[in-house]
Amino acid sequence: MVDAGNNGKDLIVFEGVCKTYPMGELEVRALRDVDLSIKKGELIVILGPSGSGKTTLLNLIGGMDTVTGGKLTVNGQDISHLDSKGLTDYRRTQIGFIFQFFNLIPTLTALENVEFALELVENDTHDQSMRALEMVGLADRADHFPSQLSGGEQQRVAIARAIVKEPPILLCDEPTGELDFETGKNVLKVMQRINREEEQTIILVTHNSAIAEMSDRTVRLHSGEVAEISRVEKPKDAEELVW
């Protein structure tokens, strides 16, 4: 049975999804018969030890990889077996990525880094990029280069770059992994505000179980299987988190 999540529209649906990788003569099964549904506007935290399948799950949703078996539907589109062009178009319109490492281009300013994400799809990038920087509280740092920004500011630029195309889904892989506690909490505050105000669906992979307290639901993976799905009855504000 597919987990139903909140009442509302299913945005992402896994149906018996498996993912295996060849390792010489052997096959490693990264995901096993995953059934999971995620609603529009949810903030989902994915927990699990290394090797449990967290990043594989994120990569499948993000169109960075394709399923071996089963079916994966996103926003009504079956993305299970899209070709390369189809996956590129899907990523461009549906997905924003936020990683542990900021991956900013060092020779571009904060504004130019954000504009770069729009150049393939927009003609006028300045106003939209400035709005994204304003949303993460960095409009006054638009002309600064990454080397002139703190780690937390760089991650907020990375968030602005991810949201500037207004994708319905944000995928976050250990977004606070390189940040200290206070800086990480500030980054989570920005993400929570985006989730609540812009109604963007956020799926956040982390080793930090305390972050699950700000989610709508927590999905725990173990050995490639969904071990537990739990609802957070009263999600905490990011400001309240302690770890």
C-alpha positions in Angstrom: 0.0 0.0 0.0 1.2 3.5 -0.8 1.5 5.7 2.2 -1.1 8.5 1.9 0.5 11.3 3.9 -1.6 14.4 4.3 -5.0 14.9 2.7 -4.5 16.7 -0.6 -2.8 16.1 -3.9 -0.1 13.4 -4.3 2.8 15.2 -5.8 5.3 12.3 -5.7 4.3 8.7 -5.8 6.7 5.7 -5.5 5.0 2.3 -6.4 7.2 -0.7 -5.7 10.3 1.2 -6.7 13.6 -0.7 -6.8 17.1 0.5 -7.7 20.1 -1.8 -8.3 23.6 -1.0 -9.3 26.0 -3.5 -11.0 29.2 -4.2 -9.0 31.2 -6.5 -11.1 29.4 -9.8 -11.3 27.1 -8.8 -8.4 24.2 -6.4 -8.0 23.8 -4.0 -5.1 20.2 -3.2 -4.3 20.0 0.4 -3.1 16.2 0.5 -2.8 13.8 -2.3 -2.4 10.1 -2.2 -3.2 9.6 1.4 -2.0 6.0 2.6 -1.6 5.7 6.2 -0.6 3.6 9.2 -1.5 4.4 12.9 -0.8 1.9 15.6 -0.8 2.2 19.1 -2.4 3.6 21.5 0.2 4.9 18.9 2.6 8.3 19.2 4.3 9.7 15.7 4.5 12.8 14.6 6.3 14.6 11.4 5.2 16.7 9.7 7.9 18.8 6.6 7.9 22.4 5.4 8.3 25.0 5.6 5.5 24.1 3.2 2.7 20.4 3.1 3.6 19.3 4.5 0.3 18.6 8.2 1.2 20.7 9.8 -1.6 19.4 7.2 -4.1 15.8 8.1 -3.2 16.7 11.8 -3.7 18.5 11.2 -7.0 15.5 9.3 -8.4 13.1 12.1 -7.5 15.5 14.6 -9.0 15.9 12.8 -12.3 19.6 12.2 -11.7 19.0 8.5 -11.9 16.2 6.2 -13.1 14.4 3.3 -11.4 15.3 -0.3 -12.1 11.8 -1.5 -11.2 8.5 -0.1 -10.2 7.0 3.2 -11.1 7.8 6.8 -10.0 5.3 9.5 -10.8 6.0 13.2 -10.1 3.3 15.9 -10.6 1.3 13.5 -12.7 4.2 12.5 -15.0 5.6 9.0 -15.0 9.4 9.7 -14.9 10.4 6.1 -14.4 11.9 5.6 -17.9 12.4 9.1 -19.4 15.2 9.4 -21.9 18.1 11.9 -21.3 16.2 14.9 -22.9 13.1 14.1 -21.0 15.0 14.0 -17.7 16.8 17.3 -18.5 13.5 19.0 -19.2 12.0 17.5 -16.1 14.9 18.7 -13.8 14.7 22.2 -15.4 11.1 22.7 -14.7 10.3 20.7 -11.6 13.3 20.4 -9.3 15.6 22.7 -7.3 18.7 21.2 -5.7 20.4 22.2 -2.5 23.6 20.2 -1.6 25.9 19.9 1.4 28.6 21.7 -0.6 27.5 25.0 -2.0 28.9 24.5 -5.5 28.9 28.2 -6.3 31.0 29.5 -9.2 33.8 31.5 -7.5 34.3 34.0 -10.3 30.6 35.1 -10.2 28.9 37.3 -7.7 26.0 36.1 -5.6 23.6 37.7 -8.0 25.3 36.2 -11.1 25.4 32.7 -9.5 21.6 32.9 -9.1 21.1 34.4 -12.6 23.1 31.6 -14.1 20.4 29.1 -13.1 17.9 31.1 -15.1 19.9 31.8 -18.3 18.7 28.7 -20.1 15.0 29.5 -19.6 14.6 33.2 -19.1 15.6 36.3 -21.0 15.3 38.9 -18.1 17.0 37.3 -15.1 17.9 40.3 -12.9 14.6 41.1 -11.2 13.7 37.4 -10.6 17.2 36.7 -9.2 17.1 39.7 -6.9 13.7 38.6 -5.6 15.2 35.1 -4.8 18.1 36.8 -2.9 15.7 39.0 -1.0 13.8 35.8 0.0 16.9 34.4 1.7 17.9 37.8 3.2 20.9 38.5 1.0 19.8 41.3 -1.3 22.5 43.5 0.2 25.2 41.0 -0.6 24.2 40.6 -4.3 27.5 42.0 -5.6 29.8 40.0 -3.3 31.8 37.0 -4.5 31.6 33.6 -2.7 35.0 34.2 -1.1 33.5 37.3 0.5 30.6 35.5 2.1 30.4 33.3 5.2 29.5 29.6 4.9 25.9 30.3 5.9 25.6 33.1 3.3 27.0 30.9 0.6 24.4 28.2 1.4 21.7 30.9 1.3 22.9 31.9 -2.2 22.7 28.2 -3.1 19.1 28.2 -1.8 18.3 31.3 -3.9 19.7 29.6 -6.9 17.5 26.6 -6.3 14.3 28.5 -5.8 14.7 31.2 -8.5 13.0 29.0 -11.2 10.1 28.5 -8.7 10.2 24.7 -9.0 7.5 22.8 -7.1 10.0 20.6 -5.4 13.2 21.4 -3.5 15.6 18.5 -2.9 18.1 19.1 -0.1 21.0 16.7 0.6 22.6 17.4 4.0 22.2 21.1 3.5 23.6 21.9 7.0 26.3 19.3 7.0 29.1 21.8 6.5 27.7 24.4 8.9 28.0 25.1 12.6 24.9 24.9 14.8 23.7 28.5 14.7 24.5 28.9 11.0 22.8 25.6 10.2 19.7 26.7 12.1 19.5 30.0 10.3 19.6 28.1 6.9 16.8 25.8 8.1 14.8 28.9 9.1 15.0 30.1 5.5 14.0 26.8 4.1 11.1 26.5 6.5 9.8 29.9 5.5 10.0 29.0 1.8 8.0 25.9 2.5 5.4 27.7 4.5 5.1 30.9 2.4 5.7 29.6 -1.1 4.2 26.2 -0.5 7.1 24.5 -2.1 7.5 20.8 -1.3 10.8 20.2 0.4 12.5 16.8 0.8 15.5 17.0 3.1 18.0 14.2 3.6 20.1 14.3 6.8 21.9 12.3 9.4 20.7 14.8 12.0 17.6 13.3 13.6 16.9 16.6 15.4 16.0 18.3 12.1 13.1 15.8 11.8 11.3 17.8 14.5 10.6 20.6 12.0 9.1 18.2 9.4 5.5 17.3 8.6 6.6 13.6 8.3 9.8 11.7 8.8 10.7 8.7 6.5 13.3 6.3 8.0 15.2 4.1 5.6 17.1 1.0 6.4 19.0 -1.3 4.0 17.1 0.3 1.0 13.6 -0.2 2.5 11.2 2.2 4.2 11.4 1.1 7.8 9.1 3.7 9.3 7.0 6.7 8.3 6.0 8.9 11.2 3.9 12.1 11.3 5.1 15.1 13.3 1.9 16.3 15.0 3.3 19.7 15.8 6.3 20.6 13.8 8.8 22.9 15.6 10.0 26.2 14.2 13.6 25.8 13.1 14.5 28.4 15.8 13.5 25.8 18.4 15.7 23.0 17.2 18.6 21.8 19.4 21.3 19.3 18.5 
